[in-house]
């Protein structure tokens, strides 16, 4: 549906097959994450589970839009636009909390640039800010009129830059902590049932995926509604859908329950439980 100043909800006919595929795979990983969260009681991983569900709902919006070409309704467009844009911010929140648990699990707080007490608060606060800014920008963009579209793109860019900066600082803090721990290992970090390095490498990998996705999104919104990236659906599925699915699926394999079960009332200084699923045992 064309709007004033040439704004269009889509500059292609959304693919039903691609949207259905990604709805299905995000539904499957969501169900597995819910099972893992309940079984291991890793309640701190709830934001990632919610993010997975939001991704699936976002692609449901694209399924609905695929049946409406070329007269797309506003509702499904808003659904896919907002949910796919903000879901990775919830993945980021879980990543920040995992690093805090790694630090506590191996008694390495003295080697962290930011104390565990403040680590999660600082990064999650930045993440919440990014989430709110992105949500506001997507809401403005969905309006489709001249002034709101331009403002919405600018607001989204601000939210993405907040996310990129926060991730950059987070990766630096994590790498610095990792190097200090290798130079001065604690007793806890040397135990065979404490796969802390494996979990750190997973955090690096997932952070890189989210960073790449965010950079591509920045370029997308700098180009604008008529830009090359927004005009070609394949970019959404390669640099957003695929990257984000790999990011959350990795945690199905290397689940953080291998560090701490997250059981309510548990003392985080206790020895962690044995990993629940494959991929969590060993460094």
N, C-alpha and C positions, 0 to 999 in steps of 0.2 A: 504493500500500500504506500503510494508516494505521499510525501508530506511537503510542506513548503520548504524552500531552499534545497530541494532535491533529496531530502532525507528519505531513506527506505528502510523498512524493517530488515529485509534481506535483499542482497543483490544477486541472488541465485535461488533456485528452488531447493529448499532443504531436503536432504536425502532421508527417506524413511528407513532404508536398510541400515545406514550408518547410525542413525539415532536409536533404532531398536537394538542394535548390537551393543552400543555403549550403555543404554539403559539396563540391558541384561547383565553385562559384566560388572557394572557398579552395584546392581542389586545383589549379585552373588557375593562380591567382596564385602558388602555391607552386612549380609546375613552371617558370613563367616566371622567378621569382626565382632558382631553382637554376641555370637556364641563364645568367642575367645574372651571378650570383655567380661561376660557373666561368669564363665567358668574360672577365670583367673582373678576375677574381681579387680581388674585394672581400671578402676573408675576414672582415673586421670586421663584415660585414652578416649573418653566419651566425645570430646570435640572432633576427633578424627572420624569416629563413627557417624556423627551428625553430618560432617562434611561429605562422607561417602553417600549418605542418603540424599543430601542436597544435589550432588552430582547426578544421581539417578533421576531425581525429579526434574532437573534442568533438561536432561535429554528427553524426558517425557514431553516437556514443552516443545521441543523440536519435532517430536513425532506428531504432535497436534498441528504444528505449523506446516508440516509436510503435506497434510491433507487440505490445506487452505490456499495453496498457491494459485494465482498471484495475489489474492485478496486476503492477506494475513490479518488475523484478529490480534488485538493488542495484548490480551491476557497471556496466551502461550509465549508470545515474544518476550514479555516482561519476565515470565517464569524462567525461561532459559537464559535470558540476559543476566538477571540478578544472581540466580543460583550458581551458574557456572563461573561467574566472576568472583564471587565471595567465598566459595567453598574451600579453596586452597588456604585461605587465612585460618581456617579451623585446623587444617593439617599442620600448619606452622605452629599453632598453639600447643599441639601434642608433642611436636618435636622439641620445643623449648622445655617442656616438662620432663621429657625423657632424659635430657642432658642433666637436669637437676638430680634425677634419681641415680644416674650413673655416678655422679660426683659423691653422693651420699653412700652409695653401695660399696664403693672402693675406698671410702674414708679419705677423699682427696680434696676436701674443701679448701685446704690451705694452698693448693696449687691453682685454684680457679681465680681468674682476674676479677670476677664478680662473685661474691659470696652466694651460696645456695639460697640463703634467706631472701636475697634480692634478685637472683638470677631469673627465676620464673616470673616474678612480679614485673620486672623491667621489660622483658621481652613480650610477655603476654599482654601487658598494657599497650605496648606499641602495636601488637597484633590486633587487639580490640579496636584501636584507633583506625588502623588500616581497614578493618572489616566495616566499621561504621562509615568511613569515608567512601569506600567502594560501593557500599549499599546505597548511599545517598546519590552518588554519581550515576549509578545504573538506573536508579529511579528517575532522575532528571532526564537521562538519555532516552528512556523509554517513552517519554512524552512526545518526542518526535518533532516538536516545533523548533524554530530557528534558534531562539535564545536559550531554551532549555537544553537542546542538543549540544550546543557549543559549551555551555557551562558544565553539562554532565561529563563531557569528554575531559575537560580540565580537572574536574573533581576526581574522576577515575584515575587520571594520570598522577594526581597527588597521592591517592591511596596506593597505587602501584609503586611509586617511588618510596613511600614510607616502608612498604613491605620489602623492597630490595635493600634499602639501607639497613633495616633491622636484620635481615638475613646476612648481609655482609659483616655486620658487627658480631652476630651470633657465630658465624663460621670462624671468625678470627678468635673469639673467646674459646671455642671448642678446640681448635687446633693448638692454641697456646696451652690449654689445659692438658691436651694429649701429650704434647712434647715434654711438659714438666713431669707428667706421670711416668713417662718412659725413662726419664733421667733419674727420677727418685721414686721408684715403685713402692707402694705400701704393701703390707702383708695381704690385705684383702684383694688387691689387684693381681696378685700372683696365684690365687687359688684357681684350680681347674674348673670349678663350677661357677666361675665369675667371668662370663664372656664379654667384658666391658668393651674391649677393642672392636669386636664384631659389631656391637650396637653403635659405637661411634662411627664406624665406617658406613653403616646404614644411614645414620643421620647426615653424614657428608653427602652421600649419594642422593638421598631424597631432597636435601636442601638444594643441591645443584639442579635437580629436575624442576623444583618450584622456581628457582632463580631464572632458569632458561625460559620457563613459561611466562614469568612476569616480565622479562625483557621483551619477549615477542609481543606481549600484550601492550607494552609501552609503545613499541613501534606501531602497532595496530591503531592505537588511539591518536598517536601523533599524525598518522596518515589521514585519519578522519573516516567518516562514514562511506565515502566514495573511494577510499584507499585500496591498494592492491590486496592487502591481507584480508580485510573485511569483505572484499568482493569475491574471494575464493574460499569455499567451505573447507577445503582440504587442510588449510592451516589450523583451523579450530580442532580438527580431529588428530592432527599430528602433534602440534605444539601445546595443546591443552588436554584434550581427552586422553590421548595415549600416555603422555607424560604423567598426568595425574593418576591414571589407573595403575601404572607401574609403581608410582610412589606409594600408593596405599596397599597394593598387592604385596610389595616387599615386606611390609609389616605383618602380613598374614603368615609369611614364612619365618621371618626373624622377629618374633613377637616380643615386646618388652617385658612380658611376664618372666622371661629368662633372667631379668634383673631383680625385679621386685613384684610381688603379686598385687600390691596396692590395696591390701585388705584394710578395711576401716578399723582404726584403732591399733593397727600394727605399728610397732616401733621400727622405723626405717633403718635403724642400725643393725637389725637382726640379719642373720645369714639368709640370702634369698632362696626361694624355693626352686626346685628343679624346673627346667623349661617344660612348657606344656606341649608345644608343637615342634616339629622338626625345624632345624636351622638355628635353634637357640643355644645349643650346647657347644662349648669350645670357643677358643679365641679365633 
